[in-house]
Every structure is written in C-alpha cells, then in structure tokens.
Amino acid sequence: MAENIVVFEIPYACPQSQPDHDLMLALATVFNREQEHLGTAALSEATPEEFSACLNPSPDSVVKHRIFVALKASALAEDASGVDPTTGAASKAPKLGVADDASRDRSTASNASANSNTAPVLPHEVRVRDVVGYASLMYWDQPEAKQGYLSVFTDVDYRRQGIGSALHEAAANRARTLGLSIVEGWVVAISDRITPPQREAAVHLPNGDSFPMVPELAATMSWGYELGNVEYMNALHFPMTEDAIAILTARAAEMPSNFQVYSWLDADYPPELADPAKFMESFLRLRSYANEEIPAGELSVENHSHTLASWEALVERDVRAGKQLLNAAICDESGQVVALSTAQRQARPEGVFHQDTTLVAPSARGQKLGWALKAALHKLIVSTCDQPRAILTWNAVSNKSMLHINESIGFHPFLLEGVVQLRL
Ligand SMILES: CC(C)(COP(=O)(O)OP(=O)(O)OC[C@H]1O[C@@H](n2cnc3c(N)ncnc32)[C@H](O)[C@@H]1OP(=O)(O)O)[C@@H](O)C(=O)NCCC(=O)NCCS
C-alpha cells in the first residue's frame, strides 16, 4: 500500500465516545462519490446517520458492524504534534478513544483484542478530506453464525494503490478473530460500460450465468474470493403504469380467501391482530429460514434467526438511521405466517425503497401469494409516501419466477451484481 496511507478500525459501540460526525460524513462521502461514479446517485445515497446507527447498535441487536478507515498519514502527523499546520491552532481533544470492546462481543472472540493482526483503533479526530476509503464488516453476533458480509470502498481518485487490499486485510483479520469462516461481498457492472475484453474474460457459473471481469471482480479475486451468484438489481419507477397496477390488482385478487394479508410500518404490528406476539413469532420463524429458500447460485448460505427483541432492535437502528420499515405478511387459516416481504424507505434519496426479502413458504406456493405481497407493499408505499420515486430489488438472474412477477409490474434490470465469497 502507498506509504502515505494508514488503516484503522473505528472504535465500536463505545458508550463513552459517540462516533465523530465528521468521520461518519467522510464514510458517507466515499460511498456517495462511488454512486456518482457509477451513475446511480439518483437511487442510492448514504447518510452519516446510517453509519452512526450501525456503529452504535442497541445491546439487543444481533446484527453488528465493524468499520475500518484508510486515512492519509499526513492527518496523523498533524495529530501527533497537536497543532494543525494549516491554521496553527491546537487540534481538538481526541474523541475516539481506544475501545476494548471484545468482551462484549461474540463469545468466540473473547481474546480478539490481543490479536496483533487486527487494525489498530483510530486514535484521533478525522476530517472528511483525510479519508480515502473504508471497509464495513456486518455479522450476526451469535456463536453459530459463521458468515460475515463485507463491503470495501476505495475513493475513486485513490484506486490501484493497494488501499482496497489493505482495508480488506484488516477487515478479514477482524472477521477471523470474530470466529467467522466465510465473508461475502458484492461487485457491480454497468452494462453499457462493459468492455469486450471484460466480456471475454467473464467468469462463468455452472448454472450458465456469467459476470464480466470488471476491475472490482479482479480486485476481489486477487483477495481470494470466488464468484458464487449473479443478480440483477431491478428498479421500478413511479408512477406505475395503469396496466401494471391492473395486473397487480387482478393477480392479487386471485389469492384464495382463506389467506389473510397484513401490513404494517416499523414495529407497529397490525392493530387488528388478536395475539401480536404469536403472529410475530410465526413471522420471525419464516424469516429465519428465508435465506435458505431464496435462489443463491453457488453461494454458501446461512440462515439467521431473530427473537422479537433482536428484531425490534434492528427496526430501532433503521429508524435511528432515518429509514422506515414496511412489512407485509400473509397468514393461513391457522394464523401461521406463510408469506412475507419487507421493504425499507431509504433516508435518502427521498422516495426510494429497497425491497429485500420476499418469501412464500414452499407449502403455500402457486396460489398468487407472491402477487398479494407485492400488492400489499405497493399499497403501503403509496399510502405513506407523498412522492414515491422508485423501488429497488435484487434477484438472482436464475430466479425466473420472481423476475417474472417483477417484470410484469414494471421492474427492469438496472445493474448486474456479482456476489462473491471468500473462505477464511
Ligand atoms: C474494489 C476496490 C475496493 C479496489 O480498491 P483499490 O484500492 O483500487 O484496490 P488495490 O489497489 O488494493 O488493488 C487490488 C488488486 O485488484 C485488482 N485490480 C484493481 N483494479 C483493477 C483494474 N482496474 N484492472 C485490473 N485489476 C484491478 C488488481 O489485482 C490489484 O492488485 P495490483 O494493483 O497489485 O495489480 C475499488 O475498486 C472499489 O472501491 N470499488 C467499488 C466497491 C467494490 O466493488 N468493492 C468490492 C466488493 S465489496
């Protein structure tokens, strides 16, 4: 890595020192510059509050984040002298003290802070212009969870200097000390920018899908990752056409009448429920095996379970980050949840929704429940948002049934995403 760059881990969930706002702004700036570079800024934008909410989860949250920053070393020299060379003023007192937080984390990681392979903890206050990249490791704080999710971003002006590799190494080392054995990442390709050589060098999966050798795939492969799945990021732009609304309404109405559809915002569970606790237990049971049921190509897949407390902690984190959670679920006659879908209204850009998990239990398939879920979420979006702009959703290229539903209501492929995994 270039000598003038250093990588630090940001102190995590450190009650005595809230993450510095400038640092959170710097992380959001790196992400947003990448969106501008890709031409996706109108649909995707990060805010400092999102990073801050990830770094300070409530104690009940099972989903945790570790964030690493790449900094210009000149920022440290200045910090060591205690004087800002540009203004001559004394720099402010450090806000981000060293956090010995390993004991509050996964039991398998009780000795993690002693491991010298992990990045040192950021010692000083940071200015936006000093940050040239970051990595974010998301994981489930449960002893049985072995899979982490890792994003690495190098600012577009600082690529090919080894910064991504250094960030990756720090984050992968942390993943190891947390007891994880697989990390997953995502790379994107913009169809009209794929060059003939990149197409020529594409990686092919056994199911016939392939992904072009864009620089980001080359980078992750140089870190040992393998391509495991190819997905479309699909976008539906509002307003929906009359035809699309008619198709959605008609298909949803074909659902047999013994099923009941519920929808709600955040953790305000459907008021009409006689027994909300029983409903949520059933909702979370289906949600906890959703990953296994969603087509995932060659990827290694792990399920993640929630208790009501951990789910509510996740909702609370999103609300703190300025987001809103939209939920839809369908119960059978016995009151069991047999289908669910969730979407998140993003903090920014306004009116953009991410629809992530949509699942109909295998025993309930083929009865138009998928359509009914889409219709319920669409109704919730238009009734709660004055000016909805777009819904984004991710589907494996091989997931023909979900793609069929999405295409018939106006979704169209927007980006191609390669999902990569590394065995640690
Ligand atoms: C992927 C990314 C983090 C790489 O950052 P970087 O700082 O440029 O990475 P490095 O300088 O450490 O490069 C690592 C290796 O990647 C490969 N690579 C990177 N850019 C490449 C390019 N344009 N062409 C071919 N190979 C390339 C090379 O093998 C390189 O090693 P080398 O420079 O010694 O040949 C950066 O492109 C990025 O932020 N992309 C957007 C986010 C993303 O896709 N992240 C990855 C998945 S989470």
The ligand as an SDF file (V2000), in Angstrom:
LIG
                    3D

 48 50  0  0  0  0  0  0  0  0999 V2000
  -12.6130   -2.9900   -5.3980 C   0  0  0  0  0  0  0  0  0  0  0  0
  -11.9020   -1.7660   -4.8460 C   0  0  0  0  0  0  0  0  0  0  0  0
  -12.1880   -1.6770   -3.3460 C   0  0  0  0  0  0  0  0  0  0  0  0
  -10.3900   -1.9270   -5.0960 C   0  0  0  0  0  0  0  0  0  0  0  0
   -9.7380   -0.8740   -4.4470 O   0  0  0  0  0  0  0  0  0  0  0  0
   -8.2260   -0.4770   -4.7960 P   0  0  0  0  0  0  0  0  0  0  0  0
   -7.7890    0.4280   -3.6930 O   0  0  0  0  0  0  0  0  0  0  0  0
   -8.1230    0.0150   -6.1930 O   0  0  0  0  0  0  0  0  0  0  0  0
   -7.5270   -1.9020   -4.6550 O   0  0  0  0  0  0  0  0  0  0  0  0
   -5.9810   -2.2680   -4.7400 P   0  0  0  0  0  0  0  0  0  0  0  0
   -5.1740   -1.1080   -5.1950 O   0  0  0  0  0  0  0  0  0  0  0  0
   -5.6170   -2.8680   -3.4230 O   0  0  0  0  0  0  0  0  0  0  0  0
   -5.9900   -3.3860   -5.8790 O   0  0  0  0  0  0  0  0  0  0  0  0
   -6.0570   -4.7480   -5.5590 C   0  0  0  0  0  0  0  0  0  0  0  0
   -5.9860   -5.6040   -6.8130 C   0  0  0  0  0  0  0  0  0  0  0  0
   -7.2340   -5.5320   -7.5050 O   0  0  0  0  0  0  0  0  0  0  0  0
   -7.0140   -5.7570   -8.9070 C   0  0  0  0  0  0  0  0  0  0  0  0
   -7.4740   -4.5690   -9.6250 N   0  0  0  0  0  0  0  0  0  0  0  0
   -7.8980   -3.4040   -9.0880 C   0  0  0  0  0  0  0  0  0  0  0  0
   -8.2270   -2.5400  -10.0730 N   0  0  0  0  0  0  0  0  0  0  0  0
   -8.0140   -3.1810  -11.2420 C   0  0  0  0  0  0  0  0  0  0  0  0
   -8.1780   -2.8310  -12.6080 C   0  0  0  0  0  0  0  0  0  0  0  0
   -8.6250   -1.6040  -12.9610 N   0  0  0  0  0  0  0  0  0  0  0  0
   -7.8940   -3.7580  -13.5340 N   0  0  0  0  0  0  0  0  0  0  0  0
   -7.4320   -4.9680  -13.1850 C   0  0  0  0  0  0  0  0  0  0  0  0
   -7.2390   -5.3520  -11.9050 N   0  0  0  0  0  0  0  0  0  0  0  0
   -7.5310   -4.4680  -10.9560 C   0  0  0  0  0  0  0  0  0  0  0  0
   -5.5270   -5.9590   -9.0610 C   0  0  0  0  0  0  0  0  0  0  0  0
   -5.2390   -7.3160   -8.9330 O   0  0  0  0  0  0  0  0  0  0  0  0
   -4.9910   -5.1720   -7.8550 C   0  0  0  0  0  0  0  0  0  0  0  0
   -3.7110   -5.5040   -7.4890 O   0  0  0  0  0  0  0  0  0  0  0  0
   -2.4570   -4.7600   -8.2550 P   0  0  0  0  0  0  0  0  0  0  0  0
   -2.7230   -3.2950   -8.2690 O   0  0  0  0  0  0  0  0  0  0  0  0
   -1.2870   -5.1510   -7.4210 O   0  0  0  0  0  0  0  0  0  0  0  0
   -2.4380   -5.3380   -9.6380 O   0  0  0  0  0  0  0  0  0  0  0  0
  -12.3860   -0.4480   -5.5580 C   0  0  0  0  0  0  0  0  0  0  0  0
  -12.3430   -0.6580   -6.9560 O   0  0  0  0  0  0  0  0  0  0  0  0
  -13.7570   -0.0060   -5.1740 C   0  0  0  0  0  0  0  0  0  0  0  0
  -13.9320    0.6890   -4.1700 O   0  0  0  0  0  0  0  0  0  0  0  0
  -14.8130   -0.4150   -5.9500 N   0  0  0  0  0  0  0  0  0  0  0  0
  -16.1950   -0.1720   -5.6150 C   0  0  0  0  0  0  0  0  0  0  0  0
  -16.6840   -1.0490   -4.4550 C   0  0  0  0  0  0  0  0  0  0  0  0
  -16.4790   -2.5370   -4.6810 C   0  0  0  0  0  0  0  0  0  0  0  0
  -16.8140   -3.0790   -5.7020 O   0  0  0  0  0  0  0  0  0  0  0  0
  -15.9190   -3.2130   -3.6730 N   0  0  0  0  0  0  0  0  0  0  0  0
  -15.5460   -4.6220   -3.7670 C   0  0  0  0  0  0  0  0  0  0  0  0
  -16.5620   -5.5600   -3.2690 C   0  0  0  0  0  0  0  0  0  0  0  0
  -17.1350   -5.2720   -1.6590 S   0  0  0  0  0  0  0  0  0  0  0  0
  1  2  1  0
  2  3  1  0
  2  4  1  0
  2 36  1  0
  4  5  1  0
  5  6  1  0
  6  7  2  0
  6  8  1  0
  6  9  1  0
  9 10  1  0
 10 11  2  0
 10 12  1  0
 10 13  1  0
 13 14  1  0
 14 15  1  0
 15 16  1  0
 15 30  1  0
 16 17  1  0
 17 18  1  0
 17 28  1  0
 18 19  1  0
 18 27  1  0
 19 20  2  0
 20 21  1  0
 21 22  1  0
 21 27  2  0
 22 23  1  0
 22 24  2  0
 24 25  1  0
 25 26  2  0
 26 27  1  0
 28 29  1  0
 28 30  1  0
 30 31  1  0
 31 32  1  0
 32 33  2  0
 32 34  1  0
 32 35  1  0
 36 37  1  0
 36 38  1  0
 38 39  2  0
 38 40  1  0
 40 41  1  0
 41 42  1  0
 42 43  1  0
 43 44  2  0
 43 45  1  0
 45 46  1  0
 46 47  1  0
 47 48  1  0
M  END
$$$$
